[in-house]
Amino acid sequence: MQSLGCEVAALNTVQYSNHTGYDQFRGFKTSADQIRDIYRGLKQSFLNDFDVMLSGYIPGAEAVEAAGRIAEDLSREATEPGSFFWG
């Protein structure tokens, strides 16, 4: 996305060595609290003016809820009504 000229802020929800479909993998899941804290840091630094939020694998219901709350916040604070999309 960056190579297409889009502003990007990555918020990793997992950091794995490889796909979990392999016989083994190493790494960790980011907790819902950590996800919220990273977003708070972006927001406090005024780095939260996004038009799109893309999400992939999110590890667990609490983390999904945290991502949903972030999407709600981004939508509410969008500079133009209807200009924010979460996919």
N, C-alpha and C positions, 0 to 999 in steps of 0.2 A: 504494500500500500504506500509506503514511503517513496518507493521508486516512481510511483504515479503522481507524486506531489501532495499526498495527503498527510496532514499532521497526525501522528500516531503516538499513543501512550499505552504501552503494553503493561498489563497487570496479570502476571502469571498466576493461574489458579492451581497448577501443578508444575513441578519441575522434575521430570522423569528422564532417565537415560535413554529410553526407547519406548515404543508402543507397548502397552500392557498385554497385547496379544501374544507376545513372545514368551518363551518359557520362563524368563526371569527379567526383572527390571529393577532399577534402583532409583531412589529419589524421595520426594515428599509432596504432600498435599499442603496447600495454603489454607489456613483456617478462615472461617467467616470473619472472625475478629481482625485477622491480618489483612484480609481483603478490604474491610471497612476502613482500617487504619491507613492503608496505602491510598485509598480514594480521598480520605480526609487530607492527607498530605498534598495530593494534587489540587484539591479544592482550595486549601489554605495558600497555595502558591499561585492561585488563579490560573491553573492549567486544566480547567474542566469545561471549556467551551467546545463541545463536540457536536457534530451533526449526526454521527453514527456510532453505535456501540455494537461490536461483533463479539459474540461469545462462543466458545467451544466447550470442551469438557469442563464441567464444574463438579467438584468432588463432594456431593452430599447436599441434602435439603437446606441446611443452614447457609451454606455457601451460595446456593441458588437464590435463596431469599436475599442475601446480601447483594448479589448482582442485580436482582430485581429492584431493590431499593435505590441502588446507584442509578439504574435506568430511569426510575421515576424522578429522581432528583435532577438528572440531566435533562429530561423531558420538560420538567417544570421550569427550569432555568434557561431553556433554549431561547435564543435571541429573537426568533420568529416563531409564532404559533405553528405547530405542525411540522417544524423543521428538523425534529429529532427522530431517528429510526433505530430500533434495536432489533438485530437479526441474529 
